[in-house]
Amino acid sequence: MTVAETEIREEIELVEAWRAEQLETAGYGAQTAAEIAMRQDIDLHLATDLLSSGCSAELAAQILL
């Protein structure tokens, strides 16, 4: 792996960690938050809006995943 590839991977990991933190703060459990955070096709705002609209974390995860 080149230096550039390593730096890109590190940046992706930082973004995923930040997304997971935001999802946990919104109300998802750590495991579910990590799973959603790794999925680039899942919009973070949609994931958090589901919870703020009254959807349970379990149901929201079923919808998103």
Buried (B, 14 or more C-beta within 10 A) or exposed (E): EEEEEEEEEEEEEEEBEEBBBBBBEBBBEEEBBBBBBBEEEBEBEEBBEBBEEEBEBEEBBEEBE
